[in-house]
Amino acid sequence: KNYREIILYKDIVTIFPNDYKIQYNMGLIYLRFRYRKKALLYINIAIDLNPKISGFYITRGYIYMKLKNYKLAGIDFKKALEMGDPKARKFITVLNYRSLI
């Protein structure tokens, strides 16, 4: 795996620790490398910095779903749905299906 992207972006996070977009992008980079718990740390920071972006909750819900924490995933997807994000409904459907298996 090419970890250069992580190393470079970590420097940017250090320079701009209060930029929610940078924190979110760092989380996405970790997610791409399947470091889900590490990704969760950065997504949580992004949410703390800007809790009004529904996509952050969908991403965090997706990570929770991959970690098999369906309860927390459901909470995040419902939050995104309440915020008006139509994509959340698809994730809730998938989550409901998985809970039946």
N, C-alpha and C positions, 0 to 999 in steps of 0.2 A: 504494500500500500504506500501511497505517496503522502507522507505526513507533512510535507513542506507547507501545504496550505494551512494546516493547523498552526504550525509554528509562526508563519507570517501573520495570520489573523490574530493570534494571541498578542502580538506586539500592538496591533491596532486597538484591541480591547483595552490594553494597558493605558494607551494614550487617551482613549475616549471611553472611560468606564461608565459614564452616565448617558451614553447614546443607546437608546433601546433598539434601534435598528442593527447596530453593530453587535449587541449582545444576542439578538435573535439570530443574526447570520452566523455567529459563532456556534450557536446551538444547532443550526442546520448543518453546518460543516461536520460537527461531531456526529450528528444523526446519520449523515451520509456514510460515515465510517463505522456505523452501528455501535457507537459508544453512547447508548441511550441514556444512561444515568448522568453522564457528563453533559450531554445535550440538554437534559432536564434542568440542570443547574443554570445554564445560560438562558433557557426559555423562561424560567422562573424570574430571573433578573429582569428580562425584557418586560414581563408582565408587571413586575413591581414598579418599573420605570414608566410604563404606559399601559394601564389596565383596560384601555378602551378599544383595543384592537382584537376583534373576534378571531382572526386567523391565528393569533398566538395561542388561544385556548384550544383551537382545533389541533394545532401542532402538538401541544402538550397532551391533549387527549389521545392523540395518535400514539405518542410515546408511551403513555400509561397503558394503552391497549396492547402494544407490543411487549410491555413488561408484565402483561396479564393482570394488571390492576384495573379491572373493569369498572369498579365503583368510581374511582377517581376519573377515569376516562369519561364515564357517563356524566359526571358533574361538569366537566369542562365542555363537553359537546352541548349539553343543555344550556350552559352559560352563553356559548357562541350562538345558539339558536335564539335565545332571549335577546341577544344583541342584533338579531336580524340577519345572521349569516345563513343563507340557504344550503350551503355545503354541509352544515352541521347535521341536517336531517339525514343525509346519506350515511354519515358516520354512526348516528344513533341506530339506524336500521342495521348496519353491520354489527354493531355492538349487541343489539337485541338478538340477532341471529346467533352470534357466538355464545351468548349466555344460554341459549337453548341446547347447545351441543354438549 
